[in-house]
Amino acid sequence: MEIDAVTALRRDEWNRMGELSRSGSLTGAQADELIERYQSAASDLSALRTATGDSAEAVWLSVQVANARRKLTHTRRNPLVLLRELVIEQLPAALYSVRWWTLGAAVFTILVGVLVYLLHQQNPELLSFYGSQAQLEQYAEDDFVNYYSEYSESAFAAKVFTNNAFIAAQAIILGITGLFPVYALMQNAVALGTSAAVLGHVGHLDAFFLWIAPHGLLELTMIFVAAGTGLALFWAMIAPGNMPRVDAIGYAGRRLVIVAIGTTVFLFLSGLIEGFITRQDWPWAIKIGIGAIALASYLAYSLVLGRRAYRAGHDGDLTEHDAGYRNLYAG
């Protein structure tokens, strides 16, 4: 089949089908015309693919045919059904699909944080760069704890949520660079390790863990998720597997958007805990217990429900109807 000849012969018909597909409403005659042109274009598409494979013309026509089919078969879906699909299927499956990247980000952060702490323990003179002994004691005994009551509960919760959401968004959006997620994890790990070293130096290492644990269990986990998802996007570009690189990045990018929704929700929850729970004069077992329950809820959602959704065929990507034309790949 001569592509140029077929295109020249059918282009006006295909364009007319596209115009009808984009129309807000159709008369009875227009609907009949769209059906007729859709059937004709579908036959043309089949012939083009048989003769030329996934040529540019075939891909373009497939989009037009898909739009026409959507126009003919489109029905409004209940927003509650769409929300259910997002919450029960797409989001947990997306979080589950990046579980190993999340674990890698967590291990990396813990290792760097521990190394920074041990470095300061072995070389206590490094602490002099952060201030005098009196200033270090002031930080460990007052500033570190007072930080959590510096603002009102609601204002502090909003402040930490905004800050953490911004960091997570950067790690996700700039993940394709492969550098920013590592930089964000490194910066976070060094800050944690240094703070632990300062408090440990003046004999208050217990305060470091007690004051961070209630909100930090979930907060840090979501930073790991964000950085891991960003790195997964970078890896899709480096090693696309049996997909063309553009398709692999597109797939990872669509899943990335779903994960971003999840990190925002759970970071909001950790912000509430940090603003309203951490500062309270309650037994530490209660405050840390609340943080542990929040973390356990996320793990159950992403690993248990996510595993079930993943095994059911969901992967956090859009449905084929919404994602558009996809190529088929061997392997």
N, C-alpha and C positions, 0 to 999 in steps of 0.2 A: 504493500500500500504506500502510495506517495503522500507523505504527511502534508506537504504544502498544498497539494491539489485538494485533499479532503478538507483541510482547514479553510481554503478559499471558498469551497462549495458550501460548507456548513456553518461558517462563522456567523453569518447573520442570524441563522436559526438559533445557534447557541446563545448569542447575545440577547435575542428576544426572550429566550427562556430565562436568562439572568434578570432581565427587566421585570418579568412577571414574578420571579421569585422574590424580588425586592419590593414589590408593590405592597402597600399596607393592607388592602383588601381586594378581592377579586370578584368580578361578576360571574355569573354562571358560564357565559361564553369564554371568559378569560381562564376560568378554572379548567374547562375542557381543553382549551388551547395549551395550557401549561402541562396537563397530563400527556397530551399528544407529543409535545416537544420533549418532555422528560423521557418518554419511552423511546423516541427516536435518538435522543442524545445518549441514552444508556446503551443503545445498540452501537452507536458510533464509538463510544468509549471502550466497549468490549472489543471491537475490531481494532481500535488503535493500540490497545494493550497487547493484543495478540500479535500484531505486526511489529510494534516498536518498543514494547515494554513500557517502562515508566519514563517516557520522554517528557519534555517540558509541556508539550501540548496535552498529553494524556493526563498529567497531574493537574493542569489548569482545568481541563474539562471535568475531571473527577470532582473538583471543588464546586463547579457549577451544577453538576448533577446532584451532589450532596445538598446544596442549598435548595434546589428544586424539590428534592425528596423531603427536606425539612419543612418546606412551605406546605407541601401536600399532607404531611402526616403530623405536623406539629399540633400538640395539645398542651394547654396550660397545666403545669403540674402544681400541686398544692405546695406552698412554701414550707409547710411543716414537714412534708415528705422529703423535700430537698434538705432541710436542716437535719432531719434524722439520718439521711444518707451521709451527710458530712460528719456528724458526730459519732455515729455508730460504725461506719464503714471506712470512708476516705481518710479521716484524720488519724484514727488509731492504726490503720494499715500503713500510712505514711510514716508515722513515728516508729512503728515496728521495723519498717524497711531500713531505717538508718540506725538501728540499735547498735551495730558493731562500730560504726563511726562514733556514736555517742560514747561507747565504752572506751574507745581509743582516746578520745578527747579527755575523758575523766582520768584515765591512767597517766596520760602525759602531764596533766595539771598536777596530779598528786605527786608524781615523781619529781617534777621541777620544784614544787613547793617544799617537799621534804629536803631536797638537795640544797635549796636556798637556806632553809632553817639550819641544817647541819653545817653549812659553810659559815654561818654566823656563830654557831656554837663553837666551832673549831678555831675561829678567828674573831674573838669578841671585840677586837680593836675596830672592826668594821662598823660597829654600832656607833662609834664616835662621829661618823659621817652624818648621822641622823640627829645629833644633838648631844648636849652634856648629859651626865648621869642624872641630874635633877630633871632635865627635860624628858628623858626616857621614862623616869618614874612618874612624871606628870601624865605622860601619854598612857602608860600602863594602868595607873591607878584611877585616873579621872577621865581623860579625853576619850579613851576607847569606849568606855561605858556610857559617858554622857552624850556621845554621838547619837545614840538611839532615842534620846529624849530632847534633842536640840530643837525640834519642831513639834507642832501638834501632831496627834496621831494620824489624822487624815492627810495633813500636809506632808508628813514624812513618808507615809505609804505612797502618795502620789509621786513624791520625789524619787524614791528608790525604784518604783515601777518604771517611771519615765527613763531613768538612767539605764536600768538593766535592759529594758525593751530596745533602747537605742543601740546598746552594745550588741544585743542579739541580732537586731536587724542588720547592722553592719557586717557581722560575721556571716550572716546568710547571704545578703546581697553581694558582698565583696568576696564571697567564698570562691568564686571562679578564678580569682587571682592565685589561690593556694597559699597566699602569704598572710593576709589579714586574719583569718581564723587562728593560725598558729601564733601570730603576734598578740591577738586578744587573749588567747589561753596563756601565753607566756607572761604577759603583763599581769594577768589575774593571779597566776601562780606565784610570781615574784612578790606581789603585794601581800598575799596571804602568808608566804614563808617569812617575809620580813617582819610582819606584824607579830607572828608567832614567836620569832626570835627575840623581839623587843620585850614582849610580855614574859617569855620564858627567862630572859636575862634578869628580870626583877622579881621572879618567883610567882608570876601570875599566869602561867601557861593554861591553867584550868579555866580562867576567865575567857581566854581566847576561844576555846571550844564551846563553853557554855553559852556565850553570847552570840556566837555564829550559828550554832546548831539549829535553833528553832526555825529560822527562815532559810538558812544556808543550804540545808539538805535539798530542798526543792529548787531554790534559786540557782545554785551551782549546777544542778542537774540540767536545768533549762539552758544555761550557758553552754554546757557540753553538747546538748542537742543542737543548738544553733550552730556552733562551730563545726560539729560533725556533719551537719547537713551541708554547710558551705563547702567543706572538704569533699563531700560526696559529689557535689556539682563540679568541682575542680577535677576530680578523678574521672568523671564522665567525659570531660574534654580530653584528658590525657590518654585514657584507655577506654574508648567507646565500645569495645567488644565487637560483636558482629553487626552493629548499627553504624550507619554513617555518623560522623562526629556531630553534625548539626542535629540529627534526630535524637542522639543520645543526650545532648545538652538540653534540647527541648523537653524530653521526658523528665530529666532530673530537675529542670527548672519549674515545670508544672507541679511536681511533687514538693519542691521547695516552698512554693506559695502556700500549700496546705499545711506544711510543718510550721511556717511562720505564724499561721493562725493559732496553732496549738501552743507555741512558745509564748505568744502574747497572753493567752488565757491563763496559763499556769504561772507566768511571771506576775500577772495581776494578783493571783492567789498568794504567791510568796511575798508580794509587796504588802498585802493586807496583814499577813502574819508578822512581817518585820515592823510594820507601823503600829499594830494594835496588840500583838502578843509578846514580842521579845522584850519590850520595856516593862511589862507588868511585874509586880512584886509577888509572883506566884512561885510555888516550888518548881525547881528546874525540871523535875520529872514530868510535870504537866506541860510546861512550855516545849520541851524537847519532844514530848509525846505527840503534841499537836503537829509539830514539824515532821515527825516520823510518819504520822497518819497521812499528811499531805503528800509526802514522797511515795508512800505505799499506794496511795490512790493513783498517782501518776503511773507507777510501775504496773499496777494492775490494768490500767487503761491502755497503756502502750504495748505491754508484753502479752497480757492474757487476752484482752479484747482485740488488740492489734494482731496477734497471732491467728486468732479465729477469723478475723476479716481477711487477713493475708491469705490464709489457706482457702478461703471461699472465693479467691480470685481477685480481690481488691489489692491495689498496690499504691494507692494515694494519688494516682494519675486521674485525669479527667476520663469520663466515659468516651468511647469511640465516637459517639454522636456529637459530643462537645469538643473533643480534641481535633476532629477533622480527619482528613485522609491520612492513612498510615501505610507505610511500606511493610511488606512481609520479608522476614530474614530467615536464612537457614541457620540451624544450630540452636 
